[in-house]
């Protein structure tokens, strides 16, 4: 099968391509589909998600993307090439006084991106208002106010943006929103969610991160379902914490609500990539109904909207270091020379490192650097008392970051060192459960399982 | 409750301690237990695994460790303090001509360790012969020949030891063993198993790594069950690859057999910590019966014992780098300055890095360093064609290590660069499936699941 040029019939081959070529319909055209039974439907031709010779992909006027088999189509009629390739109107959002008010903050990522059809690459493009308008279901759940904060891909997320995000959320929350939804790239969502968990104090309502594994203008995007469930939880959920709400499995009927400090992206492409590690997720949503999986959480309404404030600061001289056999001990010397103030080691097993790292760790401790030990196993405790190496590390001054994910320990340490705390205060706070980030006793049935 | 001195009644408190104190029985003593019903049992008093006031822990003469409730004990009689605190005789191993011959290689780790009772720390101590003699069941499965190769903890495992191990296995296999079992620390077992997978060519029989999460002299050690199942698979398993055989779940009745190139320690302490990532394990063993979960594998007997050889070499100037928001780009400059030849980046999502890393990566590529991209999600593909950042990375010269775990990509690259290959050959071989290390299409039901 010959594949057409990207800017011609991207992804379409064989019979489907023949159909479109015959009708002289390039992608991003407005088209009229005449089905075998005579019914007609208008929409916009989308690029195909993969080489396909049977289906054509169409965005309907209501915003939905649907695939139609060419076997059921009699004719495709070209109406017009869209002026702007793909544009949902920035129309004003309606306000219904009986509905809760939800703030939708756009922080970039795939969910706010579109396929650039000249190159096939995915680029950030949607505004939150466009995104909201493309998912009409949410307007029956809540009044939506939108703000564009960033328009970046999540791999470029930086600690300084976490600070900006936390300050903005705290400021906006004083206006009395029922909940906040932040659309964010999935690559680093767990880091941002952890950062906001620590930076936001006295949250009166849920702050829900969500995103998409497939851009919103593509057929079969997971964006709509994730935004709907996130708005639902922001509006009605009882957990006033920073959360991540994404698909529970491969279909679009359910979602899991994870703690920002316990979640990790565990799959590079599946829509159910986000999983709570070492604990149960906070809640499960199915067909619009919320079921709580945890009992201990900060409840909505414990604080009032005037209580919330951002304690947003970050020390960038903090590193996260995964160890492995053959690791060069001079990497730690390098961080010492660069005046790093804290290092999270993702050690092996209960929290071990090769003997070769002991000398530079000792030097680092002597020069005042704080070393905390997490485990690269991701699940299970850190315990520096069981094995000889653990005891030696402990004696050198390495402190167990027991019960915390390595990435979360990194964010927490950067946040703590951004303050004017003494070393002892930082150590104490690292080992204090501030936001349910520390799981001391994993539920037996939470290993490799989320439901 | 007062806790006794470590060298007195380690771990025993309350009623249990009273019993032992009254009988003047320190731990590591030979004792006679008289039960309430008059029956008697001889054994050695072990330290208690945690503070306990009800149970005493005893190693029976057959090697088993058992806990007895003091409520069922009438009296404990001190017989003698053991000369050597804990010693299973290095007695000669019997040979039965009808049984298969299995080579048991000791490479250190918890499975070969004991509790040092003066400090409470766990130290390597058992010889493989002691270990074998402590698990009498294996002598009904196979004739066991033992070799001590290393006596180190696995966090100190280094590439040079992988080379030694591979050469020794290849050499010994020429004698015609039915299979090989290597006892190894669990912390870095996945790295050693991956290294031997690549270094051993034309394997005629299974090479099975196993270990323990709890030292062999402790009550409730998982060592016996793991060694029995590993010997069973080495003797009768049909998969002539380098494998890891460990507990399938929390009880002692079943085990999973994982590919050395697809397995990861995913829990710091549970006995079922080892999980195959992105694929099904190779086999499941329950009550001595092997069930195969994969169909594609290298079969026993495809090669003869004279075919096997070790291609054992490793370039130590290779690094594995997990990225995170806020990572210092100069870490890559540091590796370039240190004349590194290859870097595996564990990127976010489909394989992304912050924009700040592009400059040093470009410099590295210009200076001849090979960059490969894996994903820190652990599950799912690497794809540098979907997003703009991926395309930029690709254009810079970063090569996707698609379908490989980051740790396995690291071991494979170090192994390949140890050869006199051209860069193009290394790139081609990195993307060639040599040992089933590359999973191009994950089974849908293999995400967060092993059974």
Interface residues (C-beta under 8 A of the other chain):
Chain A: X110 X116 X119 X120 X121 X122 X123 X153 X154 X155 X156 X157 X158 X159 X162 X186 X187 X188 X191 X192 X250 X265 X266 X267 X268 X269 X270 X272 X273 X275 X314 X316 X318 X319 X320 X322 X324 X325 X326 X327 X328 X330 X331 X334 X335 X338 X346 X347 X348 X349 X350 X351 X352 X353 X354 X355 X375 X377 X378 X379 X380 X381 X382 X383 X385 X386 X387 X388 X389 X391 X407 X410 X414 X444 X447 X448 X449 X450
Chain B: X110 X116 X119 X120 X121 X122 X123 X153 X154 X155 X156 X157 X158 X159 X162 X186 X187 X188 X191 X192 X250 X265 X266 X267 X268 X269 X270 X272 X273 X275 X314 X316 X318 X319 X320 X322 X324 X325 X326 X327 X328 X330 X331 X334 X335 X338 X346 X347 X348 X349 X350 X351 X352 X353 X354 X355 X375 X377 X378 X379 X380 X381 X382 X383 X385 X386 X387 X388 X389 X391 X407 X410 X414 X444 X447 X448 X449 X450
